[in-house]
Amino acid sequence: MEQIILVVHLLVALAIIGLIMIQQGKGADMGASFGAGASQTLLGSAGSGNALTKATSWLVAAFFATSFALAVVANEKTAPVEDLGIEIPVEVEAPASDLPVVDDEPEAMSPTSDLPIVPDSGDN
């Protein structure tokens, strides 16, 4: 849907540019160079305009509509998503029979320091 709106938006923009380029300005008639163009009102002496200006206004309305539609589509794409598709492994507690056995009794001959044990010679 976004691609269709984007293509229509582009075509409308090109049509607006084309219609504006082929239209004449308000002071483009022959009398404008001699000061006759200054007597025109805001909309010109011919009123609101001819078919080209009406077509341009309709295309501008379509351009704004497609711009709004593209903004809505872009806003929907950036909406927060709750499920990112990442599976988190569930931590399962192992049964007691699978746990390794730990001997809590200390060894009788284990040294308590890093120094080597010297055998007693009995000459004391």
Jmol script that loads the backbone (N, CA, C; Angstrom):
load data "model"
ATOM      1  N   MET A   1       0.828  -1.190   0.000  1.00  0.00           N
ATOM      2  CA  MET A   1       0.000   0.000   0.000  1.00  0.00           C
ATOM      3  C   MET A   1       0.875   1.259   0.000  1.00  0.00           C
ATOM      4  N   GLU A   2       1.968   1.196   0.767  1.00  0.00           N
ATOM      5  CA  GLU A   2       2.853   2.353   0.841  1.00  0.00           C
ATOM      6  C   GLU A   2       3.477   2.658  -0.519  1.00  0.00           C
ATOM      7  N   GLN A   3       3.815   1.607  -1.252  1.00  0.00           N
ATOM      8  CA  GLN A   3       4.430   1.817  -2.572  1.00  0.00           C
ATOM      9  C   GLN A   3       3.464   2.482  -3.541  1.00  0.00           C
ATOM     10  N   ILE A   4       2.192   2.111  -3.478  1.00  0.00           N
ATOM     11  CA  ILE A   4       1.185   2.712  -4.367  1.00  0.00           C
ATOM     12  C   ILE A   4       1.010   4.189  -4.040  1.00  0.00           C
ATOM     13  N   ILE A   5       0.907   4.497  -2.757  1.00  0.00           N
ATOM     14  CA  ILE A   5       0.752   5.901  -2.349  1.00  0.00           C
ATOM     15  C   ILE A   5       1.981   6.707  -2.756  1.00  0.00           C
ATOM     16  N   LEU A   6       3.156   6.112  -2.619  1.00  0.00           N
ATOM     17  CA  LEU A   6       4.389   6.805  -2.978  1.00  0.00           C
ATOM     18  C   LEU A   6       4.466   7.089  -4.475  1.00  0.00           C
ATOM     19  N   VAL A   7       4.043   6.138  -5.301  1.00  0.00           N
ATOM     20  CA  VAL A   7       4.038   6.349  -6.758  1.00  0.00           C
ATOM     21  C   VAL A   7       3.036   7.430  -7.138  1.00  0.00           C
ATOM     22  N   VAL A   8       1.846   7.393  -6.539  1.00  0.00           N
ATOM     23  CA  VAL A   8       0.841   8.426  -6.817  1.00  0.00           C
ATOM     24  C   VAL A   8       1.360   9.786  -6.371  1.00  0.00           C
ATOM     25  N   HIS A   9       2.007   9.837  -5.230  1.00  0.00           N
ATOM     26  CA  HIS A   9       2.564  11.080  -4.705  1.00  0.00           C
ATOM     27  C   HIS A   9       3.596  11.664  -5.684  1.00  0.00           C
ATOM     28  N   LEU A  10       4.453  10.806  -6.197  1.00  0.00           N
ATOM     29  CA  LEU A  10       5.469  11.252  -7.146  1.00  0.00           C
ATOM     30  C   LEU A  10       4.851  11.753  -8.445  1.00  0.00           C
ATOM     31  N   LEU A  11       3.864  11.031  -8.963  1.00  0.00           N
ATOM     32  CA  LEU A  11       3.207  11.450 -10.207  1.00  0.00           C
ATOM     33  C   LEU A  11       2.456  12.770 -10.035  1.00  0.00           C
ATOM     34  N   VAL A  12       1.796  12.936  -8.903  1.00  0.00           N
ATOM     35  CA  VAL A  12       1.085  14.193  -8.635  1.00  0.00           C
ATOM     36  C   VAL A  12       2.075  15.348  -8.537  1.00  0.00           C
ATOM     37  N   ALA A  13       3.210  15.120  -7.888  1.00  0.00           N
ATOM     38  CA  ALA A  13       4.217  16.177  -7.762  1.00  0.00           C
ATOM     39  C   ALA A  13       4.753  16.577  -9.137  1.00  0.00           C
ATOM     40  N   LEU A  14       5.017  15.598  -9.993  1.00  0.00           N
ATOM     41  CA  LEU A  14       5.492  15.916 -11.344  1.00  0.00           C
ATOM     42  C   LEU A  14       4.426  16.637 -12.161  1.00  0.00           C
ATOM     43  N   ALA A  15       3.157  16.250 -11.989  1.00  0.00           N
ATOM     44  CA  ALA A  15       2.070  16.927 -12.706  1.00  0.00           C
ATOM     45  C   ALA A  15       1.920  18.376 -12.238  1.00  0.00           C
ATOM     46  N   ILE A  16       2.074  18.614 -10.949  1.00  0.00           N
ATOM     47  CA  ILE A  16       2.013  19.986 -10.426  1.00  0.00           C
ATOM     48  C   ILE A  16       3.132  20.828 -11.029  1.00  0.00           C
ATOM     49  N   ILE A  17       4.318  20.277 -11.060  1.00  0.00           N
ATOM     50  CA  ILE A  17       5.448  21.013 -11.639  1.00  0.00           C
ATOM     51  C   ILE A  17       5.180  21.326 -13.104  1.00  0.00           C
ATOM     52  N   GLY A  18       4.679  20.352 -13.841  1.00  0.00           N
ATOM     53  CA  GLY A  18       4.381  20.571 -15.258  1.00  0.00           C
ATOM     54  C   GLY A  18       3.309  21.625 -15.474  1.00  0.00           C
ATOM     55  N   LEU A  19       2.239  21.573 -14.693  1.00  0.00           N
ATOM     56  CA  LEU A  19       1.162  22.556 -14.853  1.00  0.00           C
ATOM     57  C   LEU A  19       1.617  23.958 -14.478  1.00  0.00           C
ATOM     58  N   ILE A  20       2.433  24.073 -13.474  1.00  0.00           N
ATOM     59  CA  ILE A  20       2.917  25.400 -13.092  1.00  0.00           C
ATOM     60  C   ILE A  20       3.839  25.970 -14.168  1.00  0.00           C
ATOM     61  N   MET A  21       4.625  25.096 -14.768  1.00  0.00           N
ATOM     62  CA  MET A  21       5.563  25.576 -15.790  1.00  0.00           C
ATOM     63  C   MET A  21       4.864  26.068 -17.065  1.00  0.00           C
ATOM     64  N   ILE A  22       3.712  25.487 -17.415  1.00  0.00           N
ATOM     65  CA  ILE A  22       3.058  25.907 -18.663  1.00  0.00           C
ATOM     66  C   ILE A  22       2.087  27.070 -18.468  1.00  0.00           C
ATOM     67  N   GLN A  23       1.842  27.474 -17.231  1.00  0.00           N
ATOM     68  CA  GLN A  23       0.925  28.584 -17.001  1.00  0.00           C
ATOM     69  C   GLN A  23       1.623  29.925 -17.198  1.00  0.00           C
ATOM     70  N   GLN A  24       0.840  30.905 -17.592  1.00  0.00           N
ATOM     71  CA  GLN A  24       1.358  32.260 -17.730  1.00  0.00           C
ATOM     72  C   GLN A  24       1.228  32.987 -16.397  1.00  0.00           C
ATOM     73  N   GLY A  25       2.131  33.929 -16.174  1.00  0.00           N
ATOM     74  CA  GLY A  25       2.030  34.740 -14.980  1.00  0.00           C
ATOM     75  C   GLY A  25       0.940  35.786 -15.143  1.00  0.00           C
ATOM     76  N   LYS A  26       0.613  36.481 -14.042  1.00  0.00           N
ATOM     77  CA  LYS A  26      -0.444  37.502 -14.106  1.00  0.00           C
ATOM     78  C   LYS A  26      -0.062  38.668 -14.998  1.00  0.00           C
ATOM     79  N   GLY A  27       1.182  39.075 -14.969  1.00  0.00           N
ATOM     80  CA  GLY A  27       1.593  40.228 -15.749  1.00  0.00           C
ATOM     81  C   GLY A  27       2.271  39.850 -17.044  1.00  0.00           C
ATOM     82  N   ALA A  28       1.922  38.706 -17.622  1.00  0.00           N
ATOM     83  CA  ALA A  28       2.618  38.240 -18.810  1.00  0.00           C
ATOM     84  C   ALA A  28       1.993  38.731 -20.122  1.00  0.00           C
ATOM     85  N   ASP A  29       0.884  39.457 -20.087  1.00  0.00           N
ATOM     86  CA  ASP A  29       0.300  39.921 -21.341  1.00  0.00           C
ATOM     87  C   ASP A  29       1.029  41.168 -21.838  1.00  0.00           C
ATOM     88  N   MET A  30       0.688  41.590 -23.024  1.00  0.00           N
ATOM     89  CA  MET A  30       1.420  42.651 -23.711  1.00  0.00           C
ATOM     90  C   MET A  30       1.317  44.003 -22.993  1.00  0.00           C
ATOM     91  N   GLY A  31       0.210  44.262 -22.364  1.00  0.00           N
ATOM     92  CA  GLY A  31       0.030  45.559 -21.716  1.00  0.00           C
ATOM     93  C   GLY A  31       0.779  45.687 -20.407  1.00  0.00           C
ATOM     94  N   ALA A  32       1.295  44.576 -19.871  1.00  0.00           N
ATOM     95  CA  ALA A  32       1.987  44.625 -18.597  1.00  0.00           C
ATOM     96  C   ALA A  32       3.292  45.410 -18.692  1.00  0.00           C
ATOM     97  N   SER A  33       3.905  45.386 -19.842  1.00  0.00           N
ATOM     98  CA  SER A  33       5.166  46.113 -19.981  1.00  0.00           C
ATOM     99  C   SER A  33       4.955  47.624 -20.001  1.00  0.00           C
ATOM    100  N   PHE A  34       3.705  48.067 -20.283  1.00  0.00           N
ATOM    101  CA  PHE A  34       3.410  49.503 -20.318  1.00  0.00           C
ATOM    102  C   PHE A  34       2.651  49.971 -19.083  1.00  0.00           C
ATOM    103  N   GLY A  35       2.573  49.118 -18.047  1.00  0.00           N
ATOM    104  CA  GLY A  35       1.942  49.545 -16.818  1.00  0.00           C
ATOM    105  C   GLY A  35       0.512  49.095 -16.656  1.00  0.00           C
ATOM    106  N   ALA A  36      -0.046  48.332 -17.586  1.00  0.00           N
ATOM    107  CA  ALA A  36      -1.437  47.898 -17.472  1.00  0.00           C
ATOM    108  C   ALA A  36      -1.611  46.787 -16.445  1.00  0.00           C
ATOM    109  N   GLY A  37      -0.548  46.078 -16.070  1.00  0.00           N
ATOM    110  CA  GLY A  37      -0.662  44.971 -15.119  1.00  0.00           C
ATOM    111  C   GLY A  37      -0.885  45.436 -13.706  1.00  0.00           C
ATOM    112  N   ALA A  38      -0.649  46.681 -13.412  1.00  0.00           N
ATOM    113  CA  ALA A  38      -0.781  47.168 -12.048  1.00  0.00           C
ATOM    114  C   ALA A  38      -2.226  47.361 -11.632  1.00  0.00           C
ATOM    115  N   SER A  39      -3.148  47.370 -12.572  1.00  0.00           N
ATOM    116  CA  SER A  39      -4.534  47.606 -12.231  1.00  0.00           C
ATOM    117  C   SER A  39      -5.298  46.325 -11.894  1.00  0.00           C
ATOM    118  N   GLN A  40      -4.620  45.156 -11.888  1.00  0.00           N
ATOM    119  CA  GLN A  40      -5.303  43.891 -11.598  1.00  0.00           C
ATOM    120  C   GLN A  40      -5.516  43.731 -10.098  1.00  0.00           C
ATOM    121  N   THR A  41      -6.559  43.021  -9.760  1.00  0.00           N
ATOM    122  CA  THR A  41      -6.842  42.762  -8.354  1.00  0.00           C
ATOM    123  C   THR A  41      -6.038  41.551  -7.879  1.00  0.00           C
ATOM    124  N   LEU A  42      -6.332  41.094  -6.670  1.00  0.00           N
ATOM    125  CA  LEU A  42      -5.581  39.974  -6.094  1.00  0.00           C
ATOM    126  C   LEU A  42      -5.727  38.704  -6.923  1.00  0.00           C
ATOM    127  N   LEU A  43      -6.924  38.395  -7.378  1.00  0.00           N
ATOM    128  CA  LEU A  43      -7.135  37.181  -8.166  1.00  0.00           C
ATOM    129  C   LEU A  43      -6.986  37.435  -9.660  1.00  0.00           C
ATOM    130  N   GLY A  44      -6.661  38.606 -10.036  1.00  0.00           N
ATOM    131  CA  GLY A  44      -6.510  38.912 -11.448  1.00  0.00           C
ATOM    132  C   GLY A  44      -7.814  39.442 -12.018  1.00  0.00           C
ATOM    133  N   SER A  45      -7.755  39.996 -13.195  1.00  0.00           N
ATOM    134  CA  SER A  45      -8.953  40.577 -13.795  1.00  0.00           C
ATOM    135  C   SER A  45      -9.903  39.516 -14.328  1.00  0.00           C
ATOM    136  N   ALA A  46      -9.412  38.280 -14.514  1.00  0.00           N
ATOM    137  CA  ALA A  46     -10.262  37.224 -15.065  1.00  0.00           C
ATOM    138  C   ALA A  46     -10.996  36.442 -13.990  1.00  0.00           C
ATOM    139  N   GLY A  47     -10.834  36.771 -12.743  1.00  0.00           N
ATOM    140  CA  GLY A  47     -11.509  36.027 -11.679  1.00  0.00           C
ATOM    141  C   GLY A  47     -10.562  35.035 -11.048  1.00  0.00           C
ATOM    142  N   SER A  48     -11.097  33.876 -10.657  1.00  0.00           N
ATOM    143  CA  SER A  48     -10.285  32.903  -9.922  1.00  0.00           C
ATOM    144  C   SER A  48      -9.342  32.114 -10.812  1.00  0.00           C
ATOM    145  N   GLY A  49      -9.499  32.095 -12.091  1.00  0.00           N
ATOM    146  CA  GLY A  49      -8.541  31.413 -12.959  1.00  0.00           C
ATOM    147  C   GLY A  49      -9.214  30.522 -13.975  1.00  0.00           C
ATOM    148  N   ASN A  50      -8.389  29.989 -14.832  1.00  0.00           N
ATOM    149  CA  ASN A  50      -8.897  29.127 -15.892  1.00  0.00           C
ATOM    150  C   ASN A  50      -8.754  27.655 -15.499  1.00  0.00           C
ATOM    151  N   ALA A  51      -8.847  26.777 -16.468  1.00  0.00           N
ATOM    152  CA  ALA A  51      -8.818  25.334 -16.201  1.00  0.00           C
ATOM    153  C   ALA A  51      -7.461  24.880 -15.662  1.00  0.00           C
ATOM    154  N   LEU A  52      -6.380  25.530 -16.100  1.00  0.00           N
ATOM    155  CA  LEU A  52      -5.062  25.115 -15.619  1.00  0.00           C
ATOM    156  C   LEU A  52      -4.886  25.411 -14.136  1.00  0.00           C
ATOM    157  N   THR A  53      -5.356  26.549 -13.694  1.00  0.00           N
ATOM    158  CA  THR A  53      -5.219  26.867 -12.269  1.00  0.00           C
ATOM    159  C   THR A  53      -6.125  25.998 -11.409  1.00  0.00           C
ATOM    160  N   LYS A  54      -7.311  25.657 -11.928  1.00  0.00           N
ATOM    161  CA  LYS A  54      -8.201  24.762 -11.173  1.00  0.00           C
ATOM    162  C   LYS A  54      -7.609  23.360 -11.096  1.00  0.00           C
ATOM    163  N   ALA A  55      -7.006  22.901 -12.206  1.00  0.00           N
ATOM    164  CA  ALA A  55      -6.368  21.579 -12.195  1.00  0.00           C
ATOM    165  C   ALA A  55      -5.182  21.572 -11.229  1.00  0.00           C
ATOM    166  N   THR A  56      -4.452  22.667 -11.193  1.00  0.00           N
ATOM    167  CA  THR A  56      -3.324  22.768 -10.268  1.00  0.00           C
ATOM    168  C   THR A  56      -3.797  22.714  -8.824  1.00  0.00           C
ATOM    169  N   SER A  57      -4.889  23.398  -8.522  1.00  0.00           N
ATOM    170  CA  SER A  57      -5.396  23.371  -7.144  1.00  0.00           C
ATOM    171  C   SER A  57      -5.882  21.975  -6.757  1.00  0.00           C
ATOM    172  N   TRP A  58      -6.505  21.241  -7.684  1.00  0.00           N
ATOM    173  CA  TRP A  58      -6.920  19.870  -7.386  1.00  0.00           C
ATOM    174  C   TRP A  58      -5.703  18.970  -7.177  1.00  0.00           C
ATOM    175  N   LEU A  59      -4.670  19.164  -7.975  1.00  0.00           N
ATOM    176  CA  LEU A  59      -3.463  18.357  -7.805  1.00  0.00           C
ATOM    177  C   LEU A  59      -2.748  18.682  -6.487  1.00  0.00           C
ATOM    178  N   VAL A  60      -2.796  19.937  -6.093  1.00  0.00           N
ATOM    179  CA  VAL A  60      -2.201  20.307  -4.806  1.00  0.00           C
ATOM    180  C   VAL A  60      -2.971  19.649  -3.664  1.00  0.00           C
ATOM    181  N   ALA A  61      -4.282  19.601  -3.765  1.00  0.00           N
ATOM    182  CA  ALA A  61      -5.083  18.924  -2.733  1.00  0.00           C
ATOM    183  C   ALA A  61      -4.740  17.427  -2.691  1.00  0.00           C
ATOM    184  N   ALA A  62      -4.560  16.815  -3.864  1.00  0.00           N
ATOM    185  CA  ALA A  62      -4.179  15.398  -3.915  1.00  0.00           C
ATOM    186  C   ALA A  62      -2.776  15.194  -3.333  1.00  0.00           C
ATOM    187  N   PHE A  63      -1.887  16.152  -3.588  1.00  0.00           N
ATOM    188  CA  PHE A  63      -0.527  16.078  -3.054  1.00  0.00           C
ATOM    189  C   PHE A  63      -0.552  16.110  -1.523  1.00  0.00           C
ATOM    190  N   PHE A  64      -1.353  16.990  -0.947  1.00  0.00           N
ATOM    191  CA  PHE A  64      -1.465  17.051   0.510  1.00  0.00           C
ATOM    192  C   PHE A  64      -2.086  15.769   1.069  1.00  0.00           C
ATOM    193  N   ALA A  65      -3.061  15.214   0.361  1.00  0.00           N
ATOM    194  CA  ALA A  65      -3.696  13.973   0.828  1.00  0.00           C
ATOM    195  C   ALA A  65      -2.706  12.813   0.817  1.00  0.00           C
ATOM    196  N   THR A  66      -1.906  12.702  -0.251  1.00  0.00           N
ATOM    197  CA  THR A  66      -0.928  11.613  -0.297  1.00  0.00           C
ATOM    198  C   THR A  66       0.190  11.847   0.718  1.00  0.00           C
ATOM    199  N   SER A  67       0.530  13.097   0.969  1.00  0.00           N
ATOM    200  CA  SER A  67       1.535  13.390   1.996  1.00  0.00           C
ATOM    201  C   SER A  67       1.030  12.956   3.368  1.00  0.00           C
ATOM    202  N   PHE A  68      -0.226  13.239   3.653  1.00  0.00           N
ATOM    203  CA  PHE A  68      -0.821  12.838   4.928  1.00  0.00           C
ATOM    204  C   PHE A  68      -0.882  11.316   5.043  1.00  0.00           C
ATOM    205  N   ALA A  69      -1.258  10.646   3.939  1.00  0.00           N
ATOM    206  CA  ALA A  69      -1.332   9.181   3.955  1.00  0.00           C
ATOM    207  C   ALA A  69       0.043   8.569   4.194  1.00  0.00           C
ATOM    208  N   LEU A  70       1.073   9.128   3.580  1.00  0.00           N
ATOM    209  CA  LEU A  70       2.426   8.619   3.803  1.00  0.00           C
ATOM    210  C   LEU A  70       2.878   8.844   5.247  1.00  0.00           C
ATOM    211  N   ALA A  71       2.479   9.951   5.840  1.00  0.00           N
ATOM    212  CA  ALA A  71       2.822  10.211   7.238  1.00  0.00           C
ATOM    213  C   ALA A  71       2.132   9.213   8.164  1.00  0.00           C
ATOM    214  N   VAL A  72       0.885   8.875   7.869  1.00  0.00           N
ATOM    215  CA  VAL A  72       0.158   7.897   8.691  1.00  0.00           C
ATOM    216  C   VAL A  72       0.810   6.519   8.583  1.00  0.00           C
ATOM    217  N   VAL A  73       1.189   6.129   7.358  1.00  0.00           N
ATOM    218  CA  VAL A  73       1.837   4.827   7.159  1.00  0.00           C
ATOM    219  C   VAL A  73       3.179   4.788   7.891  1.00  0.00           C
ATOM    220  N   ALA A  74       3.936   5.861   7.819  1.00  0.00           N
ATOM    221  CA  ALA A  74       5.229   5.907   8.510  1.00  0.00           C
ATOM    222  C   ALA A  74       5.048   5.858  10.025  1.00  0.00           C
ATOM    223  N   ASN A  75       3.986   6.478  10.528  1.00  0.00           N
ATOM    224  CA  ASN A  75       3.717   6.450  11.965  1.00  0.00           C
ATOM    225  C   ASN A  75       3.340   5.049  12.428  1.00  0.00           C
ATOM    226  N   GLU A  76       2.620   4.308  11.605  1.00  0.00           N
ATOM    227  CA  GLU A  76       2.249   2.940  11.970  1.00  0.00           C
ATOM    228  C   GLU A  76       3.464   2.027  11.994  1.00  0.00           C
ATOM    229  N   LYS A  77       4.439   2.299  11.131  1.00  0.00           N
ATOM    230  CA  LYS A  77       5.637   1.463  11.109  1.00  0.00           C
ATOM    231  C   LYS A  77       6.501   1.682  12.346  1.00  0.00           C
ATOM    232  N   THR A  78       6.446   2.872  12.935  1.00  0.00           N
ATOM    233  CA  THR A  78       7.279   3.159  14.090  1.00  0.00           C
ATOM    234  C   THR A  78       6.555   2.908  15.403  1.00  0.00           C
ATOM    235  N   ALA A  79       5.365   2.346  15.372  1.00  0.00           N
ATOM    236  CA  ALA A  79       4.628   2.050  16.601  1.00  0.00           C
ATOM    237  C   ALA A  79       5.382   0.984  17.390  1.00  0.00           C
ATOM    238  N   PRO A  80       5.348   1.050  18.708  1.00  0.00           N
ATOM    239  CA  PRO A  80       6.075   0.050  19.500  1.00  0.00           C
ATOM    240  C   PRO A  80       5.464  -1.338  19.329  1.00  0.00           C
ATOM    241  N   VAL A  81       6.325  -2.312  19.251  1.00  0.00           N
ATOM    242  CA  VAL A  81       5.901  -3.699  19.061  1.00  0.00           C
ATOM    243  C   VAL A  81       6.188  -4.447  20.347  1.00  0.00           C
ATOM    244  N   GLU A  82       5.207  -5.169  20.832  1.00  0.00           N
ATOM    245  CA  GLU A  82       5.376  -5.905  22.077  1.00  0.00           C
ATOM    246  C   GLU A  82       6.190  -7.180  21.867  1.00  0.00           C
ATOM    247  N   ASP A  83       5.971  -7.893  20.766  1.00  0.00           N
ATOM    248  CA  ASP A  83       6.644  -9.155  20.509  1.00  0.00           C
ATOM    249  C   ASP A  83       7.712  -8.925  19.451  1.00  0.00           C
ATOM    250  N   LEU A  84       8.966  -9.053  19.835  1.00  0.00           N
ATOM    251  CA  LEU A  84      10.064  -8.832  18.894  1.00  0.00           C
ATOM    252  C   LEU A  84      10.476 -10.106  18.174  1.00  0.00           C
ATOM    253  N   GLY A  85       9.868 -11.248  18.512  1.00  0.00           N
ATOM    254  CA  GLY A  85      10.200 -12.503  17.856  1.00  0.00           C
ATOM    255  C   GLY A  85      11.434 -13.173  18.438  1.00  0.00           C
ATOM    256  N   ILE A  86      11.872 -12.745  19.603  1.00  0.00           N
ATOM    257  CA  ILE A  86      13.039 -13.340  20.249  1.00  0.00           C
ATOM    258  C   ILE A  86      12.545 -14.282  21.337  1.00  0.00           C
ATOM    259  N   GLU A  87      12.990 -15.522  21.247  1.00  0.00           N
ATOM    260  CA  GLU A  87      12.592 -16.491  22.264  1.00  0.00           C
ATOM    261  C   GLU A  87      13.585 -16.443  23.413  1.00  0.00           C
ATOM    262  N   ILE A  88      13.080 -16.248  24.616  1.00  0.00           N
ATOM    263  CA  ILE A  88      13.919 -16.220  25.813  1.00  0.00           C
ATOM    264  C   ILE A  88      13.811 -17.593  26.467  1.00  0.00           C
ATOM    265  N   PRO A  89      14.941 -18.264  26.680  1.00  0.00           N
ATOM    266  CA  PRO A  89      14.869 -19.607  27.276  1.00  0.00           C
ATOM    267  C   PRO A  89      14.373 -19.535  28.714  1.00  0.00           C
ATOM    268  N   VAL A  90      13.559 -20.506  29.064  1.00  0.00           N
ATOM    269  CA  VAL A  90      12.999 -20.561  30.409  1.00  0.00           C
ATOM    270  C   VAL A  90      13.982 -21.309  31.301  1.00  0.00           C
ATOM    271  N   GLU A  91      14.284 -20.745  32.463  1.00  0.00           N
ATOM    272  CA  GLU A  91      15.226 -21.371  33.387  1.00  0.00           C
ATOM    273  C   GLU A  91      14.487 -22.423  34.199  1.00  0.00           C
ATOM    274  N   VAL A  92      14.934 -23.692  34.067  1.00  0.00           N
ATOM    275  CA  VAL A  92      14.292 -24.808  34.753  1.00  0.00           C
ATOM    276  C   VAL A  92      15.236 -25.294  35.851  1.00  0.00           C
ATOM    277  N   GLU A  93      14.698 -25.518  37.031  1.00  0.00           N
ATOM    278  CA  GLU A  93      15.497 -25.995  38.147  1.00  0.00           C
ATOM    279  C   GLU A  93      15.700 -27.501  38.003  1.00  0.00           C
ATOM    280  N   ALA A  94      16.956 -27.947  38.147  1.00  0.00           N
ATOM    281  CA  ALA A  94      17.279 -29.367  37.989  1.00  0.00           C
ATOM    282  C   ALA A  94      16.813 -30.135  39.232  1.00  0.00           C
ATOM    283  N   PRO A  95      16.371 -31.383  39.042  1.00  0.00           N
ATOM    284  CA  PRO A  95      15.972 -32.191  40.205  1.00  0.00           C
ATOM    285  C   PRO A  95      17.188 -32.512  41.082  1.00  0.00           C
ATOM    286  N   ALA A  96      16.948 -32.836  42.363  1.00  0.00           N
ATOM    287  CA  ALA A  96      18.023 -33.051  43.343  1.00  0.00           C
ATOM    288  C   ALA A  96      18.887 -34.248  42.987  1.00  0.00           C
ATOM    289  N   SER A  97      18.362 -35.252  42.309  1.00  0.00           N
ATOM    290  CA  SER A  97      19.142 -36.446  41.987  1.00  0.00           C
ATOM    291  C   SER A  97      20.191 -36.153  40.913  1.00  0.00           C
ATOM    292  N   ASP A  98      20.022 -35.113  40.128  1.00  0.00           N
ATOM    293  CA  ASP A  98      20.975 -34.790  39.076  1.00  0.00           C
ATOM    294  C   ASP A  98      22.101 -33.885  39.553  1.00  0.00           C
ATOM    295  N   LEU A  99      22.015 -33.361  40.773  1.00  0.00           N
ATOM    296  CA  LEU A  99      23.032 -32.452  41.277  1.00  0.00           C
ATOM    297  C   LEU A  99      24.275 -33.229  41.694  1.00  0.00           C
ATOM    298  N   PRO A 100      25.464 -32.674  41.513  1.00  0.00           N
ATOM    299  CA  PRO A 100      26.685 -33.391  41.933  1.00  0.00           C
ATOM    300  C   PRO A 100      26.766 -33.445  43.463  1.00  0.00           C
ATOM    301  N   VAL A 101      27.379 -34.529  43.963  1.00  0.00           N
ATOM    302  CA  VAL A 101      27.516 -34.719  45.403  1.00  0.00           C
ATOM    303  C   VAL A 101      28.766 -33.986  45.871  1.00  0.00           C
ATOM    304  N   VAL A 102      28.631 -33.173  46.908  1.00  0.00           N
ATOM    305  CA  VAL A 102      29.747 -32.417  47.462  1.00  0.00           C
ATOM    306  C   VAL A 102      30.082 -33.015  48.821  1.00  0.00           C
ATOM    307  N   ASP A 103      31.371 -33.390  49.018  1.00  0.00           N
ATOM    308  CA  ASP A 103      31.813 -33.962  50.286  1.00  0.00           C
ATOM    309  C   ASP A 103      32.187 -32.822  51.216  1.00  0.00           C
ATOM    310  N   ASP A 104      31.484 -32.714  52.332  1.00  0.00           N
ATOM    311  CA  ASP A 104      31.715 -31.617  53.259  1.00  0.00           C
ATOM    312  C   ASP A 104      32.842 -31.912  54.254  1.00  0.00           C
ATOM    313  N   GLU A 105      33.344 -33.175  54.337  1.00  0.00           N
ATOM    314  CA  GLU A 105      34.396 -33.519  55.293  1.00  0.00           C
ATOM    315  C   GLU A 105      35.750 -33.114  54.733  1.00  0.00           C
ATOM    316  N   PRO A 106      36.553 -32.358  55.525  1.00  0.00           N
ATOM    317  CA  PRO A 106      37.886 -31.988  55.032  1.00  0.00           C
ATOM    318  C   PRO A 106      38.823 -33.182  55.076  1.00  0.00           C
ATOM    319  N   GLU A 107      39.797 -33.198  54.210  1.00  0.00           N
ATOM    320  CA  GLU A 107      40.767 -34.292  54.191  1.00  0.00           C
ATOM    321  C   GLU A 107      41.686 -34.156  55.403  1.00  0.00           C
ATOM    322  N   ALA A 108      42.062 -35.280  55.986  1.00  0.00           N
ATOM    323  CA  ALA A 108      42.875 -35.278  57.203  1.00  0.00           C
ATOM    324  C   ALA A 108      44.300 -34.811  56.940  1.00  0.00           C
ATOM    325  N   MET A 109      44.838 -35.065  55.798  1.00  0.00           N
ATOM    326  CA  MET A 109      46.233 -34.765  55.513  1.00  0.00           C
ATOM    327  C   MET A 109      46.395 -33.492  54.681  1.00  0.00           C
ATOM    328  N   SER A 110      45.369 -32.732  54.504  1.00  0.00           N
ATOM    329  CA  SER A 110      45.509 -31.542  53.668  1.00  0.00           C
ATOM    330  C   SER A 110      46.245 -30.468  54.443  1.00  0.00           C
ATOM    331  N   PRO A 111      47.248 -29.841  53.838  1.00  0.00           N
ATOM    332  CA  PRO A 111      47.978 -28.786  54.551  1.00  0.00           C
ATOM    333  C   PRO A 111      47.113 -27.541  54.677  1.00  0.00           C
ATOM    334  N   THR A 112      47.374 -26.801  55.749  1.00  0.00           N
ATOM    335  CA  THR A 112      46.616 -25.588  55.992  1.00  0.00           C
ATOM    336  C   THR A 112      47.314 -24.362  55.430  1.00  0.00           C
ATOM    337  N   SER A 113      48.554 -24.559  54.944  1.00  0.00           N
ATOM    338  CA  SER A 113      49.282 -23.443  54.356  1.00  0.00           C
ATOM    339  C   SER A 113      49.963 -23.917  53.083  1.00  0.00           C
ATOM    340  N   ASP A 114      50.656 -23.002  52.476  1.00  0.00           N
ATOM    341  CA  ASP A 114      51.350 -23.335  51.240  1.00  0.00           C
ATOM    342  C   ASP A 114      52.747 -23.913  51.502  1.00  0.00           C
ATOM    343  N   LEU A 115      53.171 -23.956  52.761  1.00  0.00           N
ATOM    344  CA  LEU A 115      54.494 -24.477  53.100  1.00  0.00           C
ATOM    345  C   LEU A 115      54.486 -26.003  53.083  1.00  0.00           C
ATOM    346  N   PRO A 116      55.583 -26.589  52.667  1.00  0.00           N
ATOM    347  CA  PRO A 116      55.620 -28.063  52.652  1.00  0.00           C
ATOM    348  C   PRO A 116      55.681 -28.629  54.072  1.00  0.00           C
ATOM    349  N   ILE A 117      55.167 -29.817  54.245  1.00  0.00           N
ATOM    350  CA  ILE A 117      55.158 -30.485  55.554  1.00  0.00           C
ATOM    351  C   ILE A 117      56.498 -31.220  55.728  1.00  0.00           C
ATOM    352  N   VAL A 118      57.188 -30.932  56.827  1.00  0.00           N
ATOM    353  CA  VAL A 118      58.473 -31.579  57.128  1.00  0.00           C
ATOM    354  C   VAL A 118      58.187 -32.757  58.069  1.00  0.00           C
ATOM    355  N   PRO A 119      58.661 -33.951  57.703  1.00  0.00           N
ATOM    356  CA  PRO A 119      58.415 -35.091  58.594  1.00  0.00           C
ATOM    357  C   PRO A 119      59.175 -34.938  59.924  1.00  0.00           C
ATOM    358  N   ASP A 120      58.553 -35.384  60.955  1.00  0.00           N
ATOM    359  CA  ASP A 120      59.123 -35.293  62.297  1.00  0.00           C
ATOM    360  C   ASP A 120      60.187 -36.398  62.465  1.00  0.00           C
ATOM    361  N   SER A 121      61.426 -36.005  62.886  1.00  0.00           N
ATOM    362  CA  SER A 121      62.502 -36.998  63.023  1.00  0.00           C
ATOM    363  C   SER A 121      62.517 -37.671  64.395  1.00  0.00           C
ATOM    364  N   GLY A 122      61.822 -37.147  65.378  1.00  0.00           N
ATOM    365  CA  GLY A 122      61.702 -37.753  66.682  1.00  0.00           C
ATOM    366  C   GLY A 122      62.882 -37.467  67.594  1.00  0.00           C
ATOM    367  N   ASP A 123      63.806 -36.572  67.307  1.00  0.00           N
ATOM    368  CA  ASP A 123      64.967 -36.270  68.139  1.00  0.00           C
ATOM    369  C   ASP A 123      64.684 -35.178  69.154  1.00  0.00           C
ATOM    370  N   ASN A 124      63.640 -34.784  69.402  1.00  0.00           N
ATOM    371  CA  ASN A 124      63.343 -33.691  70.310  1.00  0.00           C
ATOM    372  C   ASN A 124      63.507 -34.076  71.690  1.00  0.00           C
TER     373      ASN A 124
END
end "model"
wireframe off; spacefill off
backbone 0.3
color backbone group
